[in-house]
Amino acid sequence: DGIEDGSERLLQRSKELVVPLPFLGRIAVDRLTHLLREANGLGLAATQIGVLRRVFAFLPDLEEEPVVLVNPTFTATSDERESDTEGCLSLQGVTVAVERSV
């Protein structure tokens, strides 16, 4: 159900989602969280399922429900960085080292 590697949709800029969520927005969020669980993922962006909206779901803990962020923005980042290996549901079987702010 996700978009495969090489899709132009993964390179397009997402638009903000209207809040409160309209009916179709709620359907997209439900689909996003369902696919995240189904794929045993830790995070999934709406663009990865073909929805060009600024919505992201992640699992802070595998035993908890997914957290959904609508129209997220960075307000500040740390100068401290940490590297870890990550995979991507759009690139099945591929893992790379990713450096992120702590």
Backbone as ProteinMPNN parsed JSONL, in Angstrom:
{"seq_chain_A": "DGIEDGSERLLQRSKELVVPLPFLGRIAVDRLTHLLREANGLGLAATQIGVLRRVFAFLPDLEEEPVVLVNPTFTATSDERESDTEGCLSLQGVTVAVERSV", "coords_chain_A": {"N_chain_A": [[0.799, -1.204, 0.0], [2.136, 1.151, 0.255], [4.132, 3.791, -1.263], [6.503, 3.097, -3.743], [10.145, 3.058, -4.025], [11.647, 5.623, -5.978], [9.412, 6.899, -6.871], [7.884, 9.831, -8.054], [6.175, 11.193, -6.372], [7.268, 11.065, -3.84], [9.098, 13.06, -3.889], [7.742, 15.406, -4.026], [6.46, 18.452, -2.605], [4.645, 18.555, 0.376], [1.331, 19.624, 1.332], [-0.246, 21.734, 3.818], [-2.537, 20.361, 6.203], [-5.928, 20.895, 6.733], [-7.226, 21.993, 9.816], [-9.859, 21.798, 12.176], [-9.733, 18.294, 11.298], [-11.045, 17.467, 8.145], [-13.477, 15.133, 6.816], [-12.149, 13.458, 4.841], [-9.527, 13.894, 5.634], [-9.47, 12.654, 8.14], [-9.856, 10.016, 7.34], [-7.451, 9.595, 5.946], [-5.59, 9.812, 8.054], [-6.407, 7.639, 9.632], [-5.831, 5.548, 7.844], [-3.076, 5.872, 7.609], [-2.126, 5.318, 10.256], [-3.028, 2.689, 10.488], [-1.564, 1.364, 8.429], [1.02, 1.821, 9.367], [1.113, 0.256, 11.702], [0.531, -2.26, 10.531], [2.758, -2.696, 8.907], [4.707, -2.963, 10.76], [6.215, -0.717, 11.386], [8.058, 2.171, 12.609], [7.681, 4.807, 12.107], [5.788, 6.842, 9.845], [5.145, 8.781, 7.047], [2.592, 10.771, 5.512], [3.053, 11.231, 2.791], [4.314, 8.915, 2.018], [2.302, 7.137, 1.593], [0.989, 8.137, -0.508], [-0.469, 10.453, -0.002], [-0.408, 13.789, -0.194], [0.038, 15.552, 2.128], [0.888, 17.324, 5.141], [1.412, 15.296, 7.387], [2.273, 13.009, 9.896], [2.94, 9.908, 11.401], [3.973, 8.144, 14.306], [5.505, 5.633, 16.41], [6.095, 5.931, 19.668], [6.557, 4.02, 21.492], [6.414, 0.556, 21.202], [4.29, -0.703, 22.415], [2.329, 1.152, 22.698], [-0.28, 3.343, 21.384], [-0.153, 4.776, 18.056], [1.288, 8.043, 17.611], [0.09, 10.951, 16.148], [1.145, 13.576, 14.141], [0.087, 16.619, 12.946], [0.688, 18.919, 10.44], [3.44, 19.412, 11.315], [6.247, 21.315, 12.636], [9.663, 22.398, 12.884], [10.851, 23.882, 15.738], [13.116, 24.338, 17.154], [16.421, 23.028, 17.161], [18.919, 20.792, 18.377], [22.453, 21.254, 18.749], [23.836, 19.036, 19.251], [24.37, 15.846, 17.898], [23.312, 12.619, 16.774], [23.947, 9.381, 15.501], [22.322, 6.694, 13.863], [21.212, 3.506, 12.638], [18.716, 3.292, 10.196], [15.682, 2.197, 8.65], [13.406, 2.241, 5.83], [10.001, 2.324, 5.029], [9.263, 2.764, 2.422], [11.417, 1.945, 1.007], [11.978, -0.977, 0.987], [13.893, -3.286, 2.831], [16.216, -1.793, 2.791], [18.689, -0.238, 4.67], [20.213, 2.525, 6.257], [22.798, 4.632, 7.654], [21.752, 7.295, 9.65], [21.97, 10.641, 10.575], [20.839, 12.591, 13.227], [19.492, 15.422, 15.024], [19.711, 15.561, 18.581]], "CA_chain_A": [[0.0, 0.0, 0.0], [2.996, 2.327, 0.27], [4.734, 4.192, -2.531], [7.809, 2.472, -3.907], [11.314, 3.873, -4.329], [11.676, 6.191, -7.309], [8.168, 7.595, -7.171], [7.954, 11.293, -8.046], [5.381, 11.707, -5.249], [8.127, 11.193, -2.663], [9.901, 14.268, -4.048], [6.872, 16.574, -4.051], [6.244, 19.149, -1.342], [3.319, 18.324, 0.947], [0.555, 20.796, 1.729], [-0.802, 21.648, 5.169], [-3.85, 19.75, 6.341], [-6.857, 21.769, 7.436], [-7.599, 21.552, 11.159], [-10.021, 20.373, 12.462], [-9.631, 17.437, 10.128], [-12.257, 17.126, 7.413], [-13.727, 13.688, 6.715], [-11.075, 12.794, 4.102], [-8.324, 13.97, 6.462], [-9.568, 11.603, 9.17], [-9.637, 8.743, 6.649], [-6.015, 9.504, 5.67], [-4.918, 9.543, 9.327], [-6.727, 6.253, 9.987], [-5.067, 4.674, 6.937], [-1.668, 6.037, 7.976], [-1.838, 4.57, 11.483], [-3.247, 1.266, 10.203], [-0.418, 0.861, 7.664], [2.193, 1.85, 10.245], [1.031, -0.966, 12.523], [0.567, -3.441, 9.658], [4.119, -2.855, 8.39], [5.639, -3.008, 11.892], [7.102, 0.434, 11.267], [8.158, 3.081, 13.748], [7.204, 6.116, 11.661], [5.29, 6.838, 8.475], [4.624, 10.072, 6.6], [1.475, 10.653, 4.574], [3.562, 11.151, 1.416], [4.695, 7.535, 1.746], [1.107, 6.384, 1.19], [0.382, 8.838, -1.622], [-1.27, 11.594, 0.442], [0.535, 14.916, -0.131], [-0.326, 16.434, 3.238], [1.9, 17.33, 6.196], [0.95, 14.445, 8.48], [3.276, 12.007, 10.224], [2.579, 9.07, 12.546], [5.104, 7.372, 14.807], [5.291, 4.859, 17.63], [7.124, 6.211, 20.673], [6.733, 2.747, 22.196], [5.681, -0.458, 20.437], [3.097, -1.127, 23.154], [1.382, 2.265, 22.753], [-0.926, 3.734, 20.138], [0.638, 5.745, 17.301], [1.104, 9.477, 17.796], [-0.056, 11.587, 14.837], [1.465, 14.994, 14.107], [-0.506, 17.296, 11.795], [1.409, 20.151, 10.117], [4.553, 19.623, 12.262], [7.329, 22.23, 12.277], [10.796, 22.427, 13.8], [10.976, 25.175, 16.401], [14.519, 24.436, 17.564], [17.153, 21.765, 17.112], [20.132, 20.763, 19.181], [23.719, 21.119, 18.021], [24.272, 17.663, 19.5], [23.817, 14.946, 16.896], [23.488, 11.201, 17.032], [23.762, 8.589, 14.293], [21.777, 5.361, 14.074], [20.778, 2.867, 11.402], [17.27, 3.349, 10.015], [15.12, 1.667, 7.42], [12.304, 3.047, 5.301], [8.942, 1.477, 4.492], [9.215, 2.968, 0.977], [12.606, 1.29, 0.447], [12.01, -2.233, 1.725], [15.152, -3.993, 2.929], [17.348, -0.879, 2.749], [18.968, 0.498, 5.911], [21.352, 3.44, 6.128], [23.096, 5.424, 8.842], [21.117, 8.603, 9.579], [22.362, 11.516, 11.673], [19.742, 13.469, 13.61], [19.667, 16.195, 16.247], [19.243, 14.85, 19.774]], "C_chain_A": [[0.84, 1.266, 0.0], [3.535, 2.628, -1.114], [6.149, 3.619, -2.59], [8.894, 3.491, -4.221], [11.237, 4.372, -5.77], [10.419, 6.948, -7.697], [8.374, 9.103, -7.072], [7.199, 11.889, -6.855], [6.224, 11.885, -4.001], [8.968, 12.461, -2.714], [9.063, 15.539, -4.021], [6.682, 17.152, -2.659], [4.801, 18.931, -0.88], [2.655, 19.638, 1.328], [0.062, 20.607, 3.154], [-2.18, 21.007, 5.122], [-4.716, 20.689, 7.166], [-7.22, 21.161, 8.786], [-8.805, 22.362, 11.596], [-10.105, 19.548, 11.18], [-10.984, 17.222, 9.457], [-12.366, 15.604, 7.307], [-12.585, 12.961, 6.011], [-9.755, 12.842, 4.851], [-8.312, 12.897, 7.533], [-9.344, 10.225, 8.55], [-8.146, 8.546, 6.381], [-5.24, 9.181, 6.943], [-5.181, 8.113, 9.774], [-5.926, 5.274, 9.138], [-3.586, 4.7, 7.303], [-1.326, 5.211, 9.213], [-2.041, 3.073, 11.287], [-2.034, 0.682, 9.475], [0.864, 0.854, 8.486], [2.237, 0.586, 11.099], [1.209, -2.226, 11.682], [1.984, -3.741, 9.175], [5.162, -2.996, 9.499], [6.667, -1.893, 11.812], [7.136, 1.24, 12.548], [7.664, 4.476, 13.398], [6.783, 6.043, 10.206], [4.706, 8.205, 8.153], [3.53, 9.846, 5.568], [1.955, 10.556, 3.126], [3.933, 9.725, 1.037], [3.503, 6.661, 1.364], [0.329, 7.149, 0.113], [-0.5, 10.013, -1.266], [-0.318, 12.766, 0.657], [0.076, 15.957, 0.882], [0.718, 16.273, 4.334], [1.372, 16.616, 7.438], [1.971, 13.327, 8.647], [2.784, 11.216, 11.434], [3.823, 8.304, 12.988], [4.709, 6.655, 16.089], [6.398, 5.18, 18.619], [7.487, 4.958, 21.455], [5.876, 1.731, 21.461], [4.395, -0.925, 21.118], [2.019, -0.044, 23.2], [0.733, 2.499, 21.392], [-0.044, 4.728, 19.395], [0.285, 7.185, 17.677], [1.058, 10.086, 16.394], [0.235, 13.076, 14.975], [0.901, 15.58, 12.818], [0.191, 18.643, 11.629], [2.58, 20.416, 11.076], [5.572, 20.616, 11.721], [8.456, 22.061, 13.285], [10.852, 23.804, 14.423], [12.405, 25.41, 16.864], [15.147, 23.051, 17.425], [18.421, 21.907, 17.941], [21.357, 20.717, 18.274], [24.277, 19.713, 18.19], [23.579, 16.731, 18.517], [24.156, 13.512, 17.257], [23.189, 10.444, 15.751], [23.244, 7.206, 14.669], [21.363, 4.801, 12.721], [19.253, 2.875, 11.348], [16.898, 2.702, 8.694], [13.973, 2.558, 6.976], [11.272, 2.109, 4.696], [8.799, 1.636, 2.979], [10.387, 2.303, 0.259], [12.829, -0.013, 1.208], [13.375, -2.89, 1.669], [16.396, -3.114, 2.915], [17.479, -0.196, 4.105], [20.215, 1.343, 5.675], [21.574, 4.148, 7.464], [22.497, 6.817, 8.643], [21.536, 9.4, 10.798], [21.229, 12.491, 11.949], [20.139, 14.271, 14.851], [19.083, 15.42, 17.419], [18.235, 15.71, 20.5]], "O_chain_A": [[0.311, 2.352, -0.233], [3.408, 1.815, -2.03], [6.89, 3.655, -1.608], [8.618, 4.62, -4.625], [10.818, 3.643, -6.668], [10.377, 7.576, -8.755], [8.97, 9.591, -6.112], [7.545, 12.971, -6.382], [5.938, 12.759, -3.183], [9.495, 12.894, -1.689], [9.615, 16.639, -3.996], [6.737, 16.433, -1.661], [3.859, 19.103, -1.654], [3.325, 20.632, 1.61], [-0.041, 19.484, 3.646], [-2.894, 21.103, 4.123], [-4.273, 21.216, 8.187], [-7.488, 19.964, 8.887], [-8.781, 23.577, 11.397], [-10.497, 20.046, 10.125], [-11.955, 16.843, 10.113], [-11.439, 14.882, 7.674], [-12.097, 11.952, 6.52], [-8.941, 11.927, 4.722], [-7.272, 12.297, 7.808], [-8.715, 9.362, 9.163], [-7.628, 7.445, 6.568], [-4.324, 8.359, 6.913], [-4.267, 7.44, 10.248], [-5.404, 4.284, 9.651], [-2.925, 3.662, 7.304], [-0.335, 4.48, 9.212], [-1.303, 2.27, 11.858], [-1.531, -0.375, 9.858], [1.705, -0.029, 8.316], [3.273, -0.07, 11.202], [1.938, -3.142, 12.063], [2.367, -4.905, 9.049], [6.354, -3.131, 9.222], [7.841, -2.09, 12.127], [6.339, 1.016, 13.459], [7.275, 5.242, 14.28], [7.349, 5.278, 9.424], [3.873, 8.725, 8.896], [3.542, 8.852, 4.841], [1.33, 9.871, 2.316], [3.874, 9.362, -0.138], [3.688, 5.553, 0.86], [-0.837, 6.854, -0.148], [-1.212, 10.531, -2.126], [0.491, 12.744, 1.584], [-0.233, 17.096, 0.53], [1.355, 15.225, 4.45], [0.944, 17.247, 8.404], [2.47, 12.771, 7.668], [2.268, 11.799, 12.387], [4.625, 7.87, 12.161], [3.735, 7.005, 16.755], [7.534, 4.744, 18.429], [8.582, 4.848, 22.008], [4.726, 2.017, 21.131], [3.513, -1.482, 20.464], [0.916, -0.29, 23.688], [1.147, 1.927, 20.384], [0.733, 5.45, 20.021], [-0.857, 7.497, 18.014], [1.897, 9.768, 15.55], [-0.35, 13.757, 15.817], [1.201, 15.097, 11.727], [0.272, 19.42, 12.58], [2.705, 21.524, 11.597], [5.744, 20.749, 10.509], [8.225, 21.627, 14.414], [10.896, 24.802, 13.704], [12.853, 26.553, 16.954], [14.468, 22.034, 17.559], [18.917, 23.011, 18.167], [21.294, 20.197, 17.16], [25.085, 19.252, 17.384], [22.366, 16.805, 18.322], [25.139, 13.23, 17.943], [22.287, 10.814, 15.0], [23.672, 6.62, 15.664], [21.184, 5.555, 11.764], [18.582, 2.516, 12.315], [17.689, 2.663, 7.751], [13.613, 3.513, 7.664], [11.62, 1.204, 3.938], [8.271, 0.743, 2.316], [10.351, 2.121, -0.958], [13.774, -0.125, 1.988], [13.954, -3.039, 0.593], [17.512, -3.623, 3.015], [16.512, 0.357, 4.629], [21.146, 0.926, 4.985], [20.667, 4.249, 8.29], [22.704, 7.446, 7.605], [21.469, 8.906, 11.923], [20.717, 13.138, 11.036], [21.002, 13.857, 15.625], [18.087, 14.71, 17.274], [17.71, 15.303, 21.537]]}, "name": "protein", "num_of_chains": 1, "seq": "DGIEDGSERLLQRSKELVVPLPFLGRIAVDRLTHLLREANGLGLAATQIGVLRRVFAFLPDLEEEPVVLVNPTFTATSDERESDTEGCLSLQGVTVAVERSV"}
